[in-house]
Amino acid sequence: MGTKAHWRAEKSAGMMPAMSRILVDADACPVKPEIYRVAQRYGLGVTLVANSHMRVPHDDMIELVVVEGVFDAADDWIAEHTDEDDIVISGDILLAARCLKKRALVLSPTGRQFTEDTIGEAVATRELLSELRAGGTATGGPAPLTPQDRSRFLQRLDELIVAIRKRM
């Protein structure tokens, strides 16, 4: 069958491995084309969550969820719908922490994997930079994504999927 509803039903019924999709914090995600290619290669579903409509490939395994309303609506949706061994793609450290609590795997668009061992330091650094900005200290924004970042992201995403499949 291959439709979104079908693979969701199979996952709910325990007929598919626990990790059957990639959830993407999609509004500012610069690696969507890379995600589509990797997901297609492994036959994984992709759920993009965004605050507004965007173009996505016409593919039964790719779903766009548009959330509206509160500031963190996309983050809230992802955190609520993430399951153990799903892969979440986001650079949002607080969302990463929420998803890790649900035993999801979290990867930033630069290829940095957030883990239980690293999330505390990442949250603390985020808070420090937020305080510095609030105090008027210019801290700058994130660096532009480089070809090396894209390469690292692709390699790490592939490694995560292979590792999950070996466990199952």
KOLRO-90202 format. One record per residue: residue in three letters; x, y, z of N, C-alpha, C, CB in turn. Coordinates in Angstrom, 2 decimals, decimal comma, always signed. Glycine has a CB too. Layout:
SITE     r       n.x       n.y       n.z      ca.x      ca.y      ca.z       c.x       c.y       c.z      cb.x      cb.y      cb.z
SITE   ALA         X         Y         Z         X         Y         Z         X         Y         Z         X         Y         Z
...
//
This chain:
SITE     r       n.x       n.y       n.z      ca.x      ca.y      ca.z       c.x       c.y       c.z      cb.x      cb.y      cb.z
SITE   MET     +0,81     -1,20     +0,00     +0,00     +0,00     +0,00     +0,85     +1,26     +0,00     -0,92     +0,00     +1,19
SITE   GLY     +1,72     +1,51     +0,96     +2,65     +2,62     +0,90     +2,11     +4,00     +1,23     +3,22     +2,66     -0,41
SITE   THR     +0,84     +4,16     +1,56     +0,34     +5,49     +1,88     +0,74     +5,87     +3,30     -1,18     +5,55     +1,72
SITE   LYS     +0,68     +7,18     +3,57     +1,01     +7,66     +4,91     +0,15     +6,99     +5,96     +0,85     +9,18     +4,99
SITE   ALA     -1,15     +6,91     +5,71     -2,05     +6,29     +6,68     -1,70     +4,83     +6,88     -3,51     +6,43     +6,22
SITE   HIS     -1,32     +4,15     +5,81     -0,99     +2,73     +5,91     +0,26     +2,51     +6,77     -0,78     +2,13     +4,52
SITE   TRP     +1,35     +3,28     +6,51     +2,55     +3,04     +7,30     +2,37     +3,48     +8,74     +3,74     +3,75     +6,69
SITE   ARG     +1,53     +4,51     +9,00     +1,24     +4,88    +10,38     +0,47     +3,77    +11,08     +0,45     +6,19    +10,42
SITE   ALA     -0,50     +3,16    +10,37     -1,28     +2,07    +10,96     -0,40     +0,87    +11,24     -2,44     +1,67    +10,03
SITE   GLU     +0,53     +0,56    +10,32     +1,44     -0,55    +10,55     +2,33     -0,30    +11,76     +2,30     -0,80     +9,31
SITE   LYS     +2,80     +0,94    +11,91     +3,65     +1,27    +13,05     +2,85     +1,13    +14,34     +4,22     +2,70    +12,92
SITE   SER     +1,63     +1,67    +14,35     +0,79     +1,58    +15,55     +0,48     +0,14    +15,91     -0,50     +2,35    +15,36
SITE   ALA     +0,32     -0,72    +14,92     -0,01     -2,11    +15,16     +1,22     -2,95    +15,49     -0,71     -2,69    +13,95
SITE   GLY     +2,41     -2,32    +15,53     +3,63     -3,03    +15,85     +4,17     -3,85    +14,68     +3,40     -3,93    +17,02
SITE   MET     +3,71     -3,59    +13,46     +4,14     -4,34    +12,30     +5,40     -3,75    +11,65     +3,03     -4,41    +11,28
SITE   MET     +5,77     -2,55    +12,06     +6,97     -1,92    +11,53     +7,94     -1,72    +12,67     +6,63     -0,57    +10,83
SITE   PRO     +9,22     -1,57    +12,37    +10,18     -1,25    +13,42     +9,78     +0,06    +14,10    +11,60     -1,14    +12,84
SITE   ALA    +10,22     +0,23    +15,33     +9,85     +1,43    +16,10    +10,25     +2,70    +15,37    +10,51     +1,39    +17,48
SITE   MET    +11,40     +2,70    +14,68    +11,85     +3,90    +13,99    +11,38     +3,82    +12,54    +13,40     +4,04    +14,06
SITE   SER    +10,30     +4,48    +12,26     +9,77     +4,41    +10,90     +9,68     +5,78    +10,25     +8,42     +3,75    +10,89
SITE   ARG    +10,16     +6,82    +10,93    +10,03     +8,13    +10,32    +11,07     +9,10    +10,86     +8,64     +8,69    +10,54
SITE   ILE    +11,17    +10,17    +10,11    +12,02    +11,29    +10,49    +11,08    +12,48    +10,66    +13,16    +11,57     +9,41
SITE   LEU    +11,15    +13,12    +11,80    +10,36    +14,33    +12,06    +11,27    +15,53    +11,89     +9,70    +14,30    +13,49
SITE   VAL    +10,79    +16,53    +11,14    +11,64    +17,67    +10,81    +11,00    +18,96    +11,29    +11,89    +17,74     +9,29
SITE   ASP    +11,75    +19,73    +12,08    +11,38    +21,09    +12,44    +11,66    +21,91    +11,18    +12,18    +21,64    +13,74
SITE   ALA    +10,64    +22,05    +10,34    +10,87    +22,38     +8,93    +10,98    +23,85     +8,56     +9,81    +21,81     +8,15
SITE   ASP    +10,50    +24,76     +9,38    +10,44    +26,16     +8,95    +11,77    +26,70     +8,47     +9,94    +27,01    +10,07
SITE   ALA    +12,84    +26,46     +9,19    +14,14    +27,00     +8,79    +15,15    +25,90     +8,50    +14,67    +27,92     +9,89
SITE   CYS    +14,69    +24,70     +8,24    +15,60    +23,58     +8,02    +16,26    +23,68     +6,64    +14,85    +22,25     +8,17
SITE   PRO    +17,60    +23,80     +6,60    +18,28    +23,95     +5,32    +18,65    +22,63     +4,64    +19,51    +24,77     +5,51
SITE   VAL    +18,34    +21,50     +5,27    +18,78    +20,21     +4,73    +17,60    +19,31     +4,32    +19,64    +19,48     +5,75
SITE   LYS    +16,48    +19,90     +3,99    +15,32    +19,10     +3,59    +15,61    +18,21     +2,38    +14,14    +20,01     +3,30
SITE   PRO    +16,25    +18,72     +1,32    +16,52    +17,83     +0,18    +17,37    +16,61     +0,57    +17,24    +18,60     -0,94
SITE   GLU    +18,32    +16,81     +1,46    +19,15    +15,70     +1,91    +18,31    +14,68     +2,70    +20,31    +16,23     +2,78
SITE   ILE    +17,41    +15,19     +3,52    +16,53    +14,31     +4,30    +15,67    +13,46     +3,37    +15,64    +15,13     +5,25
SITE   TYR    +15,10    +14,09     +2,34    +14,26    +13,35     +1,40    +15,03    +12,22     +0,74    +13,70    +14,30     +0,33
SITE   ARG    +16,27    +12,50     +0,31    +17,08    +11,47     -0,37    +17,38    +10,30     +0,55    +18,39    +12,08     -0,88
SITE   VAL    +17,80    +10,59     +1,77    +18,14     +9,52     +2,70    +16,89     +8,73     +3,08    +18,81    +10,10     +3,97
SITE   ALA    +15,81     +9,41     +3,34    +14,56     +8,72     +3,71    +14,10     +7,81     +2,58    +13,46     +9,74     +4,06
SITE   GLN    +14,20     +8,27     +1,35    +13,79     +7,45     +0,22    +14,67     +6,20     +0,11    +13,85     +8,25     -1,09
SITE   ARG    +15,97     +6,38     +0,31    +16,90     +5,25     +0,22    +16,56     +4,16     +1,24    +18,34     +5,73     +0,43
SITE   TYR    +16,13     +4,58     +2,44    +15,83     +3,61     +3,50    +14,34     +3,29     +3,63    +16,35     +4,14     +4,81
SITE   GLY    +13,52     +3,92     +2,83    +12,08     +3,66     +2,90    +11,44     +4,19     +4,17    +11,82     +2,19     +2,80
SITE   LEU    +11,92     +5,34     +4,64    +11,40     +5,93     +5,87    +10,41     +7,04     +5,57    +12,55     +6,48     +6,72
SITE   GLY     +9,42     +7,17     +6,42     +8,49     +8,28     +6,33     +9,12     +9,55     +6,87     +7,20     +7,97     +7,07
SITE   VAL     +8,74    +10,66     +6,31     +9,21    +11,97     +6,75     +8,00    +12,82     +7,08    +10,11    +12,66     +5,67
SITE   THR     +7,99    +13,39     +8,29     +6,94    +14,33     +8,67     +7,59    +15,68     +8,89     +6,19    +13,85     +9,95
SITE   LEU     +7,25    +16,63     +8,03     +7,73    +18,00     +8,17     +6,69    +18,77     +8,96     +8,02    +18,67     +6,77
SITE   VAL     +7,11    +19,49     +9,98     +6,19    +20,27    +10,79     +6,60    +21,73    +10,65     +6,20    +19,81    +12,29
SITE   ALA     +5,64    +22,57    +10,23     +5,95    +23,96     +9,93     +4,80    +24,87    +10,36     +6,24    +24,14     +8,44
SITE   ASN     +5,10    +26,15    +10,47     +4,09    +27,14    +10,82     +3,35    +27,66     +9,59     +4,73    +28,30    +11,55
SITE   SER     +3,82    +27,32     +8,41     +3,15    +27,75     +7,19     +3,34    +26,69     +6,11     +3,69    +29,13     +6,71
SITE   HIS     +2,54    +26,78     +5,07     +2,63    +25,83     +3,97     +3,96    +26,00     +3,25     +1,46    +26,00     +2,98
SITE   MET     +4,47    +24,90     +2,73     +5,70    +24,92     +1,94     +5,60    +23,81     +0,90     +6,97    +24,75     +2,84
SITE   ARG     +6,40    +23,93     -0,10     +6,41    +22,90     -1,15     +7,17    +21,68     -0,63     +7,06    +23,43     -2,46
SITE   VAL     +6,57    +20,53     -0,85     +7,24    +19,27     -0,52     +7,10    +18,33     -1,72     +6,64    +18,62     +0,80
SITE   PRO     +8,00    +17,41     -1,87     +7,89    +16,47     -2,99     +6,58    +15,68     -2,89     +9,09    +15,51     -3,01
SITE   HIS     +6,04    +15,35     -4,04     +4,84    +14,51     -4,08     +5,29    +13,07     -3,87     +4,04    +14,68     -5,44
SITE   ASP     +5,14    +12,59     -2,65     +5,58    +11,25     -2,27     +4,71    +10,81     -1,11     +7,11    +11,23     -1,89
SITE   ASP     +4,19     +9,61     -1,18     +3,32     +9,10     -0,12     +4,02     +9,00     +1,23     +2,78     +7,75     -0,50
SITE   MET     +5,35     +8,97     +1,23     +6,08     +8,83     +2,49     +6,47    +10,18     +3,09     +7,32     +8,00     +2,27
SITE   ILE     +6,08    +11,28     +2,44     +6,40    +12,61     +2,95     +5,10    +13,32     +3,31     +7,22    +13,44     +1,91
SITE   GLU     +5,04    +13,79     +4,54     +3,83    +14,45     +5,04     +4,20    +15,84     +5,55     +3,16    +13,61     +6,16
SITE   LEU     +3,38    +16,82     +5,25     +3,55    +18,16     +5,79     +2,44    +18,42     +6,79     +3,55    +19,24     +4,66
SITE   VAL     +2,83    +18,77     +8,01     +1,87    +19,15     +9,04     +2,05    +20,64     +9,29     +2,06    +18,31    +10,37
SITE   VAL     +1,01    +21,41     +9,05     +1,06    +22,86     +9,28     +0,33    +23,15    +10,58     +0,43    +23,66     +8,08
SITE   VAL     +1,06    +23,76    +11,51     +0,49    +24,12    +12,80     +0,41    +25,64    +12,87     +1,34    +23,56    +13,98
SITE   GLU     -0,60    +26,11    +13,53     -0,78    +27,56    +13,64     -1,04    +27,91    +15,09     -1,95    +28,05    +12,74
SITE   GLY     -0,94    +29,18    +15,38     -1,26    +29,62    +16,73     -0,04    +30,06    +17,50     -1,96    +28,53    +17,47
SITE   VAL     +0,20    +29,44    +18,61     +1,23    +29,88    +19,54     +2,63    +29,78    +18,93     +1,17    +29,06    +20,82
SITE   PHE     +3,55    +30,49    +19,54     +4,93    +30,61    +19,05     +5,60    +29,26    +18,85     +5,74    +31,43    +20,02
SITE   ASP     +5,50    +28,36    +19,80     +6,19    +27,07    +19,73     +5,29    +25,94    +19,26     +6,78    +26,72    +21,08
SITE   ALA     +4,29    +26,23    +18,44     +3,32    +25,20    +18,02     +4,01    +24,04    +17,30     +2,26    +25,82    +17,12
SITE   ALA     +4,96    +24,32    +16,43     +5,65    +23,24    +15,71     +6,46    +22,39    +16,68     +6,57    +23,82    +14,61
SITE   ASP     +7,16    +23,03    +17,60     +7,94    +22,29    +18,60     +7,02    +21,42    +19,45     +8,74    +23,26    +19,49
SITE   ASP     +5,90    +21,99    +19,87     +4,95    +21,24    +20,69     +4,42    +20,03    +19,94     +3,78    +22,14    +21,13
SITE   TRP     +4,10    +20,20    +18,66     +3,58    +19,09    +17,87     +4,62    +17,98    +17,76     +3,15    +19,57    +16,48
SITE   ILE     +5,84    +18,37    +17,44     +6,92    +17,37    +17,29     +7,14    +16,63    +18,61     +8,23    +18,05    +16,83
SITE   ALA     +7,26    +17,36    +19,71     +7,50    +16,72    +21,00     +6,35    +15,77    +21,38     +7,68    +17,78    +22,09
SITE   GLU     +5,15    +16,16    +21,06     +3,99    +15,33    +21,40     +3,91    +14,06    +20,54     +2,70    +16,14    +21,24
SITE   HIS     +4,32    +14,14    +19,29     +4,16    +13,02    +18,36     +5,41    +12,19    +18,16     +3,70    +13,53    +17,05
SITE   THR     +6,49    +12,54    +18,83     +7,73    +11,79    +18,70     +7,65    +10,50    +19,51     +8,94    +12,64    +19,15
SITE   ASP     +8,14     +9,44    +18,90     +8,20     +8,14    +19,56     +9,65     +7,72    +19,74     +7,42     +7,06    +18,76
SITE   GLU     +9,85     +6,72    +20,57    +11,18     +6,16    +20,76    +11,75     +5,73    +19,42    +11,13     +4,96    +21,74
SITE   ASP    +13,00     +6,05    +19,20    +13,76     +5,71    +17,99    +13,33     +6,46    +16,74    +13,65     +4,27    +17,75
SITE   ASP    +12,43     +7,44    +16,85    +12,23     +8,35    +15,73    +13,48     +9,23    +15,65    +10,91     +9,22    +15,89
SITE   ILE    +13,74     +9,77    +14,50    +14,83    +10,73    +14,35    +14,21    +12,10    +14,15    +15,79    +10,35    +13,14
SITE   VAL    +14,61    +13,04    +15,00    +14,12    +14,41    +14,92    +15,25    +15,27    +14,39    +13,62    +14,92    +16,33
SITE   ILE    +14,95    +16,07    +13,37    +15,93    +16,99    +12,80    +15,56    +18,40    +13,25    +15,99    +16,89    +11,24
SITE   SER    +16,41    +18,99    +14,08    +16,15    +20,34    +14,58    +17,43    +20,90    +15,19    +15,01    +20,34    +15,61
SITE   GLY    +17,59    +22,19    +15,04    +18,67    +22,89    +15,71    +18,21    +23,52    +17,02    +19,25    +23,95    +14,80
SITE   ASP    +16,94    +23,33    +17,36    +16,35    +23,91    +18,56    +16,72    +23,05    +19,77    +14,80    +24,02    +18,42
SITE   ILE    +17,55    +23,59    +20,63    +18,08    +22,83    +21,76    +16,99    +22,44    +22,75    +19,15    +23,63    +22,47
SITE   LEU    +16,04    +23,32    +23,01    +14,98    +22,97    +23,96    +14,07    +21,90    +23,39    +14,16    +24,21    +24,32
SITE   LEU    +13,79    +21,93    +22,09    +13,03    +20,86    +21,46    +13,83    +19,56    +21,52    +12,68    +21,22    +20,00
SITE   ALA    +15,11    +19,64    +21,27    +15,96    +18,45    +21,35    +15,86    +17,80    +22,74    +17,44    +18,82    +21,04
SITE   ALA    +15,90    +18,61    +23,78    +15,81    +18,08    +25,14    +14,47    +17,38    +25,36    +16,00    +19,22    +26,18
SITE   ARG    +13,40    +17,96    +24,86    +12,07    +17,35    +25,02    +11,99    +16,02    +24,29    +10,97    +18,31    +24,51
SITE   CYS    +12,56    +15,95    +23,10    +12,50    +14,72    +22,31    +13,40    +13,63    +22,89    +12,90    +15,00    +20,86
SITE   LEU    +14,53    +14,03    +23,44    +15,41    +13,04    +24,07    +14,72    +12,36    +25,25    +16,71    +13,72    +24,54
SITE   LYS    +13,88    +13,10    +25,96    +13,13    +12,50    +27,08    +12,20    +11,40    +26,60    +12,33    +13,57    +27,81
SITE   LYS    +11,80    +11,46    +25,33    +10,93    +10,42    +24,76    +11,75     +9,35    +24,04     +9,92    +11,05    +23,78
SITE   ARG    +13,06     +9,40    +24,21    +14,00     +8,42    +23,66    +14,11     +8,48    +22,14    +13,58     +7,04    +24,06
SITE   ALA    +13,85     +9,67    +21,60    +14,07     +9,89    +20,17    +15,55    +10,23    +19,97    +13,15    +11,04    +19,61
SITE   LEU    +16,00    +10,16    +18,74    +17,34    +10,57    +18,38    +17,22    +11,95    +17,74    +18,04     +9,54    +17,41
SITE   VAL    +18,11    +12,87    +18,10    +17,99    +14,24    +17,61    +19,29    +14,67    +16,94    +17,62    +15,21    +18,76
SITE   LEU    +19,13    +15,18    +15,73    +20,27    +15,60    +14,93    +20,02    +17,02    +14,43    +20,51    +14,63    +13,75
SITE   SER    +21,03    +17,88    +14,56    +20,91    +19,24    +14,04    +21,23    +19,23    +12,54    +21,86    +20,23    +14,80
SITE   PRO    +20,83    +20,27    +11,82    +21,15    +20,35    +10,39    +22,65    +20,40    +10,08    +20,50    +21,57     +9,80
SITE   THR    +23,48    +20,69    +11,09    +24,93    +20,69    +10,88    +25,55    +19,34    +11,17    +25,58    +21,75    +11,75
SITE   GLY    +24,73    +18,37    +11,57    +25,25    +17,03    +11,86    +25,61    +16,80    +13,31    +26,44    +16,77    +11,02
SITE   ARG    +25,30    +17,74    +14,16    +25,55    +17,56    +15,60    +24,43    +16,72    +16,19    +25,66    +18,94    +16,34
SITE   GLN    +24,81    +15,61    +16,83    +23,80    +14,80    +17,48    +23,67    +15,24    +18,94    +24,15    +13,29    +17,38
SITE   PHE    +22,44    +15,51    +19,35    +22,17    +15,80    +20,74    +21,91    +14,48    +21,44    +20,95    +16,79    +20,90
SITE   THR    +22,54    +14,29    +22,60    +22,36    +13,07    +23,37    +22,08    +13,44    +24,83    +23,60    +12,14    +23,26
SITE   GLU    +21,74    +12,46    +25,61    +21,55    +12,69    +27,04    +22,83    +13,24    +27,67    +21,12    +11,38    +27,75
SITE   ASP    +23,97    +12,83    +27,16    +25,25    +13,27    +27,71    +25,62    +14,70    +27,31    +26,34    +12,34    +27,25
SITE   THR    +25,08    +15,20    +26,19    +25,48    +16,52    +25,71    +24,40    +17,59    +25,85    +25,88    +16,41    +24,28
SITE   ILE    +23,17    +17,19    +26,11    +22,08    +18,17    +26,08    +22,17    +19,19    +27,22    +20,75    +17,46    +26,14
SITE   GLY    +22,63    +18,76    +28,39    +22,74    +19,69    +29,52    +23,67    +20,85    +29,21    +23,23    +18,96    +30,75
SITE   GLU    +24,83    +20,56    +28,65    +25,78    +21,60    +28,28    +25,20    +22,50    +27,19    +27,10    +20,98    +27,81
SITE   ALA    +24,50    +21,90    +26,22    +23,90    +22,68    +25,14    +22,84    +23,64    +25,67    +23,28    +21,75    +24,08
SITE   VAL    +22,01    +23,18    +26,61    +20,98    +24,03    +27,20    +21,63    +25,17    +27,99    +20,03    +23,21    +28,12
SITE   ALA    +22,67    +24,84    +28,76    +23,36    +25,86    +29,56    +24,00    +26,93    +28,65    +24,44    +25,20    +30,45
SITE   THR    +24,62    +26,50    +27,57    +25,23    +27,45    +26,63    +24,17    +28,33    +26,00    +26,02    +26,71    +25,54
SITE   ARG    +23,04    +27,73    +25,64    +21,93    +28,49    +25,07    +21,46    +29,56    +26,04    +20,76    +27,56    +24,69
SITE   GLU    +21,28    +29,20    +27,29    +20,83    +30,15    +28,31    +21,84    +31,28    +28,51    +20,59    +29,43    +29,65
SITE   LEU    +23,12    +30,95    +28,55    +24,16    +31,96    +28,71    +24,13    +32,96    +27,55    +25,55    +31,31    +28,82
SITE   LEU    +24,05    +32,44    +26,32    +24,01    +33,33    +25,16    +22,74    +34,19    +25,16    +24,08    +32,51    +23,87
SITE   SER    +21,63    +33,62    +25,62    +20,38    +34,39    +25,72    +20,52    +35,53    +26,71    +19,22    +33,47    +26,13
SITE   GLU    +21,17    +35,26    +27,85    +21,39    +36,32    +28,85    +22,33    +37,40    +28,31    +21,97    +35,71    +30,14
SITE   LEU    +23,36    +36,99    +27,58    +24,28    +37,97    +27,00    +23,56    +38,87    +25,99    +25,46    +37,26    +26,34
SITE   ARG    +22,71    +38,27    +25,17    +21,95    +39,07    +24,20    +21,01    +40,03    +24,91    +21,16    +38,16    +23,23
SITE   ALA    +20,35    +39,54    +25,96    +19,42    +40,39    +26,72    +20,16    +41,55    +27,38    +18,67    +39,55    +27,78
SITE   GLY    +21,42    +41,33    +27,72    +22,23    +42,37    +28,35    +22,88    +43,31    +27,36    +23,28    +41,75    +29,20
SITE   GLY    +22,63    +43,11    +26,08    +23,17    +44,02    +25,07    +24,46    +43,56    +24,43    +23,38    +45,35    +25,67
SITE   THR    +24,99    +42,42    +24,84    +26,21    +41,91    +24,23    +25,86    +41,23    +22,92    +26,94    +40,94    +25,18
SITE   ALA    +26,49    +41,67    +21,86    +26,23    +41,07    +20,55    +26,91    +39,71    +20,49    +26,73    +42,00    +19,40
SITE   THR    +26,12    +38,68    +20,26    +26,69    +37,33    +20,17    +26,61    +36,78    +18,76    +25,99    +36,39    +21,13
SITE   GLY    +25,94    +37,49    +17,87    +25,79    +37,02    +16,49    +24,83    +35,85    +16,39    +27,15    +36,62    +15,92
SITE   GLY    +24,50    +35,51    +15,19    +23,61    +34,38    +14,97    +24,40    +33,15    +14,58    +22,57    +34,71    +13,89
SITE   PRO    +23,69    +32,12    +14,18    +24,40    +30,90    +13,78    +25,17    +31,13    +12,48    +23,42    +29,73    +13,61
SITE   ALA    +26,25    +30,41    +12,34    +27,06    +30,50    +11,12    +26,29    +29,90     +9,96    +28,42    +29,78    +11,30
SITE   PRO    +26,53    +30,38     +8,75    +25,87    +29,78     +7,58    +26,27    +28,31     +7,44    +26,23    +30,56     +6,27
SITE   LEU    +25,37    +27,52     +6,88    +25,63    +26,10     +6,68    +26,68    +25,94     +5,59    +24,32    +25,35     +6,30
SITE   THR    +27,70    +25,15     +5,86    +28,78    +24,93     +4,90    +28,61    +23,57     +4,21    +30,16    +25,00     +5,62
SITE   PRO    +29,32    +23,36     +3,11    +29,29    +22,03     +2,49    +29,76    +20,93     +3,46    +30,17    +22,01     +1,23
SITE   GLN    +30,71    +21,26     +4,32    +31,18    +20,29     +5,31    +30,06    +19,94     +6,30    +32,41    +20,83     +6,07
SITE   ASP    +29,24    +20,95     +6,67    +28,10    +20,70     +7,56    +27,12    +19,74     +6,89    +27,39    +22,04     +7,93
SITE   ARG    +26,82    +19,99     +5,62    +25,89    +19,11     +4,89    +26,42    +17,69     +4,82    +25,64    +19,66     +3,47
SITE   SER    +27,70    +17,56     +4,54    +28,33    +16,25     +4,46    +28,27    +15,53     +5,81    +29,78    +16,38     +3,99
SITE   ARG    +28,59    +16,26     +6,87    +28,54    +15,69     +8,22    +27,11    +15,28     +8,57    +29,08    +16,70     +9,26
SITE   PHE    +26,14    +16,13     +8,20    +24,74    +15,80     +8,46    +24,35    +14,50     +7,76    +23,82    +16,94     +7,99
SITE   LEU    +24,65    +14,39     +6,47    +24,31    +13,18     +5,72    +24,96    +11,94     +6,30    +24,71    +13,34     +4,26
SITE   GLN    +26,23    +12,06     +6,65    +26,95    +10,92     +7,23    +26,32    +10,50     +8,55    +28,43    +11,25     +7,42
SITE   ARG    +26,05    +11,47     +9,41    +25,50    +11,16    +10,73    +24,08    +10,60    +10,63    +25,50    +12,41    +11,61
SITE   LEU    +23,26    +11,14     +9,74    +21,90    +10,63     +9,56    +21,95     +9,18     +9,10    +21,12    +11,49     +8,55
SITE   ASP    +22,81     +8,90     +8,14    +22,98     +7,53     +7,66    +23,43     +6,60     +8,80    +23,99     +7,49     +6,50
SITE   GLU    +24,39     +7,05     +9,59    +24,89     +6,25    +10,71    +23,79     +5,96    +11,73    +26,05     +6,95    +11,39
SITE   LEU    +22,97     +6,96    +12,03    +21,88     +6,76    +13,00    +20,89     +5,71    +12,50    +21,15     +8,08    +13,26
SITE   ILE    +20,51     +5,81    +11,24    +19,55     +4,85    +10,69    +20,13     +3,44    +10,70    +19,15     +5,25     +9,26
SITE   VAL    +21,36     +3,30    +10,29    +22,00     +1,97    +10,28    +22,08     +1,41    +11,70    +23,43     +2,05     +9,64
SITE   ALA    +22,45     +2,24    +12,67    +22,57     +1,77    +14,05    +21,20     +1,33    +14,60    +23,17     +2,89    +14,93
SITE   ILE    +20,17     +2,08    +14,30    +18,83     +1,71    +14,76    +18,41     +0,39    +14,14    +17,80     +2,83    +14,43
SITE   ARG    +18,63     +0,23    +12,87    +18,24     -1,01    +12,18    +19,01     -2,21    +12,71    +18,45     -0,87    +10,68
SITE   LYS    +20,25     -2,03    +13,10    +21,03     -3,15    +13,66    +20,46     -3,59    +15,00    +22,51     -2,75    +13,82
SITE   ARG    +19,92     -2,64    +15,77    +19,35     -2,96    +17,08    +18,05     -3,75    +16,98    +19,11     -1,70    +17,87
SITE   MET    +17,36     -3,58    +15,85    +16,01     -4,17    +15,71    +16,08     -5,60    +15,23    +15,16     -3,36    +14,76
//
